[in-house]
Amino acid sequence: MKYQLNALTSDVLICIYVISTLYFRFKFENNGNIDPILSVVLGLSFVSIIWALIKLKILNPNWFGLFNSKKAKS
C-alpha cells in the first residue's frame, strides 16, 4: 500500500515546510559567517526533498486550486 496525502493536506504541508526551511536558513545564515555556496547547497537540498516526495507521489499538490489539471487535459 502506497502512502498518499490528499491535495489540500499536501498543499498545507508544503507551505509549512517552505516557511520553516526559509526561517531556518535565514536564522542559520544570520548567526554565523556562512559562505554563499553553502547557502545555495542548503537551499537545493531542501528543494530536492520536496521534489522527491512529489515524484514518489507521497505529496499530491494542487497548488490551492490555481492550476486546474482537469481543464488543462481537455
N, C-alpha and C positions, 0 to 999 in steps of 0.2 A: 504494500500500500504506500503510495506516494503522498507525502505531506504537502498540502497546498493551502494557501490562505486566500480568502476571497479578495475582491478588488479593493473594497473600502479599507479593510484591515491592512492590506499591503500598502496602500497609499499613506495611511496614517503612520505605519511603522517606518516607511522610507523617509517621511518628513521628520519624524523624531530622530532617526539615525543621522540624517544630514545636519540637522540643527545641533545635535550633540557632538558630532565629529568636528563641525566648524568651531564650536565653542572650545573643544579640546585642543584643536590646532592653534587657535588664537591664544589660548591660555598657555600652551606649551611654548609657543614662539615668543610670547611676551616675557616669560620668566627667564629665558636664557638667550644666549647669543647663538642662534640657530642658523645654519647655512641654508641659503635658498634652495639648493639642490635637495637637501634633506626634507624641506617643506614640500617640494613637488613630489618626491617619492612617497612621503606620508599621505599626501592627498590622493595620489594614484592608487595607493594600497587601499584606502577607504573606498574609493570608487569601484575598484575591482571586486571587492567583497559584495557590494550591491549588484554589480553586473553578473557575478557568478550565481547569486541567488535567483535573479530573474531568468537567467539562461537555464537553470535547473528546474524552473517552473515552481519553485517554492513560493516566491513572491509573484503575484499577478497584478501589476499596477494598471490602473485605468486612468491615471493622471487626473483624478477627481472629475471624470467625465469630459475633459477638454477635447479628447480625441475619441470620437465615436467610431470604433472599428467596424461595426455592422454597416454603417452608411458608406464607409470607405471601400468596403468589399463589393458593394452593389454596382 
